[in-house]
Amino acid sequence: MIKHIVMWKLKDHAEGADRAANAARMKTLLEGCIGLVPGLLKLEAVVAQPGLEATYDVMMYSEFTDKAALDEYQNHPDHVAIKPFFAAVREARQCMDYEI
């Protein structure tokens, strides 16, 4: 199994919206990727919550059967289609993949 975790720190304003609106849109777009490929076992998208410690604004936790499934997800047209919005609104991105 491969775990794929990504975190995004967002710009204060981008694409005509503020950080909170863009974070909510990112969460919706990520949740639209649930079930995109057969080897995607789990995908959870969360937005930082007021009152709880967070250094990033949006986080995605996902699990894949293997690297081939992760690669299929990364290259799926629906996933590729959301990347330009993410690139436009993010200030920073961190990613970690690991096998268990």
ABEGO torsion letter per residue (X at the ends): XBBBBBBBBBBABBGGBBAAAAAAAAAAAAAAABGABAABABBBBBBBBBGBBBABABBBBBBBABAAAAAAAAABAAAAAAAAAAAAABABBBBBBBBX
